[in-house]
Amino acid sequence: MKSAVLTRLTLATAGLALLAPAGVAWAEESDTPTQRVEGFAPDGTPFHTDVPVEDSPQVQSQALSDATVHPVEVNGPDQNRNVLVLIGDGYQAGEMGAFAEQTDRIWESMASHEPFASYRELFNVYRIEVPSTDSGVSGDPTEDVVRDTPLNSNYWCGGIERLLCTDTGAAWSYADLIDGVDNIAVVANSEKYGGAGYIEEDIATLAGGNEQSIDLMMHELAHSMGDLADEYDYYAEPGDGSRYDGPEIDAPNVTIHSEDEMLGDKLKWHCWIGEEDPNGGPTGAFEGAYYAEFGAFRPAETSLMKVLGAEFNYPSRQGLIEKMWASAGSLADSHTDRAQIGREVEVELPEIDTLTTTWYVDGTRKSDWDGRTSVPLTWDMRGSDLSVVITDETEDVRDQRTCATGSIQEEISWKVTPSRRPW
């Protein structure tokens, strides 16, 4: 029987997509295919490079039978969560206890930063243990070290010591042991700082024993989780005098518009201009972003999309929150399918403090039901239209047109019918 329930999910802005700068080639034209990767130097300075696929770990057919999946934190059904998988590489069977401790620490650190702290309930996190022949990964501590590991993770990728590459095809083969995976972090058994971001593959790499690598992972995951753009002002070398002269950028945290233009035409993060940024200083339009020194603007002096060790600025937080809800697909984990007199209608919500409910009967608000997750159905309601509007009242999302909060909403509606049995 077709469900009598209708749902509608509304976000503050339309879906966003991260695009390469117009007219910018990520790699020189060549007959050799390349992979674009992003990395950070130990001082937090970001860089990009294009690694020939022939120099990258090759995708191979992987035996999956020895891999085991373990929950790190599960907050609801996978189909209503952002599913993050941490896959270990270079951990022998006797080292899985250390890997488990590292994944717990990685997730706890990530979940201590906004907006992940407030929206922790929207994540399901798993670790996948894959026993390795050797302990550690290639390139640690020196370039000549070669180790046999399931994902062939290696430092010195493309000749860059701290660039930690991995076999992305193998990573997804293991991740597919879990349905609906959104993002992957490959955790190398190493204390050496390093990592990489495969933006198009939704994969980040990091060293499990290095605290600084966690910031790198959050930066990389923010590209895919929130369609955030990089906010630093060069591609390969700082101070290169580059200028962006392409069209408006779709990412929520970079723009071609000045502060006055945004305020005058209600563009991009105009609602946040003048607000104190989480990293200090005002939110505005700071020239230098999207790999260009001139012509592109970022919202604040610094942020995690510009340099490691910072927090996300407000436009980035908003972009992440909107995308996390879009990935979850619904503000409710579940709800009553049929609205029958004599019974209750119930919605089950994630435990997020900013979620509220407002109930309506035939379009009239039942204010005494505000905030409730279940309501009774009485005889006088037979044939009525019942609905609940679930709203995320977070202060970190503002409507593009009005700058009001509460723009992330979902409406669920029912037609109230008599019970099948008299009561």
N, C-alpha and C positions, 0 to 999 in steps of 0.2 A: 504494500500500500504506500502511496506517495505521502511523504511527511507533510503535515499541515503547518510546518514551521518555515518562516521566511527570515533570512538574515541579510543585513547590509552593513558593511564595514567601511567607514569613512576615515581617511587620514587628512592631515593638514595640507599636504601638498601632493602633487602627482608623483608617480614613481620616477626615480632618478637613475641615471646611468653614467658611469665613469668612462670618459672617452680620452683617447690620446690627443694631444694638442694638434689642431688642424695644421697640416703642412709639415709636421715634425715626423721624421722617420726614426723609428726606434732602433733600427740597425741599418748599416750600409747595405745596399743591394748586393746580393751574393747568391750563388747557386747553393750555398750551404745554409740549411735551415737553422734558425736560432731560437732561443728561449730568452725572453726578457725577464730579468730578476732585479730586485731592489735589495740593497743592503745598507748597513750602518757601520761606520768606523767605531773603534772603542770610545772615542770622545763624543759619540752621538751624531756625528756628521753623516748625512745620508748620501747615497750615490746610487746610480743605475748602471747596469752594464748588460750587454747582450752576449750570451754565452752560446757558441755553436753547439747544436744538439750533439754532434759527434764528440764534443769534449765534455758533455754532461753525462751523468749516469744514465745508462740506457734502460729503457723500459723492457722488462723481461717477464716471462710467464712465472708467476709466484705460486709456490705451494702454500695453501692457506690452512692446511689441516692442523698445524701446530699453533696457529694464532688463537688467542683467547680474548674475549671481550669482557671488560669489567666496568661496572658503573662507578663513576666518581661522584656525580650528583645527578639525581633524576627527580624532576619537579612536576612531571605530568606526562601526558601522552606525547610521543615523539612528533606526531603530526601537528601538534600545537606548540611546539617548542623550536628554538634555534639549537640544532644538534651540533655540538663541537666534539671532535674526536682527537685524542692525543695518541699518536702512534710512536712507540719506542723503537729506536734503531741503535744497534750496538750493545744491547743488554743481553748477557748470557742468562741462562735459566736461573742461576743462583743470584742474579742481580735484580730480579723483578721486584723485590721488596724495596730496593732503592728507587727504582722507577716509579713505583706506586707512591712513595713519599714525595718524589719530585713533582708528579702530576697533581697531587693534592696541593702542594705549595704553589704551583703555577696557577691553578684555578683560583685559589684563595687570594692570590695577589691580583689577578685580573678582576676578580669580583669585588675588590676593595676600591676600585676606581669607578667614578661615574662616567656613563650612565649604567654600567654593568652592576654596580652595587644596588641601585634601586630596582633594577629589572633582572636580578639574579634568578627569580622564579621563571623567567622566560627561557631558561637554558636547561638542556640536558647535556651532561658532559660524560663521556666515556673514555676509557683508555684501552688500547689494544696492545697486548703483550705478544711480541714476536721473538722467540729465542734466536739469538745470534751465534754464529760460529765463533767469532772473535769478540772480545770486549773492547769497546771504544769504536771510533770511526776514523776513516782515512784522513790524513792531513793533520793529525793531532799526536804529538806536538809539532811535528815538522812535515814539510811537503812530501818527503819521500816515504812516509809511513802509509802503508796500504793494509786495510783490514777488510775481512770478508763479513759483510753485514747484509741483512735482508733488503734494505732500501738503498744500499750503496751510498749513504750520506758521506759527504767529503768536504773538508775545508780546502782552501786554495782553488776554489772553483773559478775557472777562467783566469787563473793566475793571481787571484785576489785572496790573501790569506784568510780573512775573516768571513768571506762569502761561503756559506754552508749550504751546498746544493744537495738535492736528493732525487730519487727516482719517483717522479710524480705519478707515473702510471701505476707503479707498484703501490704507492700510497693510497691511491683511489681503489685499487683492488682489495686492499685490506679494509679500507673504510666501508666498502660495500657489504661487509659482513653485518652492518647496521643499516636499516632502512632510513632514508630521508636525511642523510648527512648534509649539513650546510657548509661546514668548514673543517679543515684538517690542520693540526699542528704536528709536525714531525719533531720528536724530541730526541736529540742525539745524546748518547752517553758520553758526555764531555763536560769539563769545567772551563773550557776555553771559550772566551766570548766569540759569538758569531751567530749568523742566521741569514735568512733570505726570505723574500716574499715573491711568490708566484701568483700575481694578482689574477690572471686569467684562469688559473686552476684552483683558486680558493684555498691555497696552501701556504702556510708559513713554516719556517724551520727555526729551531732555537737549540741552544745547549742546555740540557736539563740541569746541569750543575752550576749555571751562571745566572745570578740574579738579574743582571742588566739585560740579558736576552729576553726577559719577559716583556719589557717595554717594547722591544723590537717586534715581538709577536703581536702585541695589541695593535701597534701601528699597522702591521700588515693585514691583520684580520679586519681592521676598520675599513680598509679598501673594499672588501667584499661584503662585510656586514652592513655598512652604511653608505656604500658608493662614495666614500670620501676621497677627495683628491689630495695629492701632496701639496704642502704649503711652502716648501722651500723654493728658492729663487734661482735654481740652476739645474742642469741635467747631469753634467759630469764634473764641472769645475766651478766653484764659487767665483763670483765677480766676473762672469764672462760677458756681461753687457747685453745679454739676450733680451729680446722683446717679444711679447705675445701680441699678435695682431689678428688673431682669428675671431670667430664668433663667440657668443656667450657660452660659458662652460656649464654643463649640466650639473656638475657636482654641487652639493649644498654649501660647501665651505670655501669656494673660490669664485671670483667674478671679474668681469671686465669693467664694472661700474664703480664710480667714485661714491663716497659717502653721500654727497648731495644728490646724486642721481638715484641712489637707492631710496633715500628718504622721499624725494619728489615723486617718484613713480611707483613706490611700494614694491621694490625689487629685492630679491634674495633675502638677506638677513636684516632688512630695514627695521624689523621689530626689536632687534637686539642692540641696535646702535645706541651707544651711551651707557649701556649696562656694564657694570664691573665684571671683567672677565675672570674665570676661575683661576687663571695664572697671575692676576693682577693687571691693572691698567684698564682703560676703557675698550669696549668693543667698537670697532669702526671699520675703516678700509685702509689696510696697510699694503703699500705697493711692494710687489715681489712675491710671486707664488706660481704654482703650476709650471715649475722649471724655467721661469722667465724672471729676469731682474726688473723688467718694466712691462707695463700693460696689463698685468693681472694682480688682483688684490686678495688678501686674506683677511679674516675677521679680527685678528689680534696680533700683538707683537710676537707671541710664541704660542705653541701648542704641540701636542703629541704628533700631529701630522706635519710638524716642521722639524722638531728635534726631540730626541728621547729624554725622558725624565720630566716631561711636562704633562699637564692634564688636557683633555679635550676642551676646546672652546664651545660656546653655547650653540652656534650653528651646527657644529659637528655632533654635539650631543643630540640635538633635535633630529638630525639626519639618521643617526644610529637608532634612536627610539622608534622613529617611523618605520624604518626598515625591519627592525626586530619584530614589531607588531605585524607588519606585512608578511614576514616569514612565518610567524605563528599562525596567521590566517584567521584568527578569531580572538576576541577579547574574552571569550568564555571557553572553558575546557569542555564543558558539556551542558546540556539543558534537557528538560522534559520534552519529549517528542509530541505528546498529545495533551491538550488542555481539556480535561473532563471535569464536570461538576462533581463536587464531593471530594475532590483530590487537590493536591497542591501542585503548582508549577514551580520548578526550581531551576536556577542557573548556578553552575559551579564556576567560580572565578579563580584565577591564579592569586596567590597571596601577595598582591601588590598594593601598597597603602593608598595609592592615588586613584584606584578604581572605585567608581560610584555607580549606583543603579537608580533609575527613575522609571516608575511604572505608570502605564496609561490603560484606561478602559474606555473603548470607543472614542479615543482621542483626548479624553479628559484625564489630567494628571491626578494620581492618587498620592498626594503628598505624604500621607501617613505611612505609605509603603516605601518611601525614599530610603535607600541604603540596604533594603532587604534583598536576600538572594532566594527567598521562596515566599509565595503568597497563596492563600486559600481561594478556591473557586466555589462560590455559593450559587444557589438556584437562581437568584435574580440576575446573574451574569450570563445565563444561557443565551447563546447566539451572539454574544458580544465579541468584539475584537480586542484582544489583550496584547499588550506589547511592553517590552522593557528596553530602555536605552541604557547601555553600559558606556560609561565615559571615563577616559583617563584624564584626570584633572591635574596632571603634572605641570609644574611651573616651567619645565624645560622644553615645552613645545608650545609654539604660538602660531595662531592662524595667520596665513600669509596676507589675508585681506584686512582683518580686523585687529590682529595682534592679541586677540583674546585666547585664554587657555581653554581646554576642553574640546579641542577640535578633533581629537581621535575618539571616535564613537562607533558603536555597533548597535543596531536595533534588531531585536528578535521578536517575532510576532506569532500569535496563535489565534485560531478561531475556537471559542469556547463551545464545547459540545456536551450534550447530556451523557451521563455515565451509561455504560452498556447494561448495567443492572440497577434496579431501583434501590434506593437507600433511605 
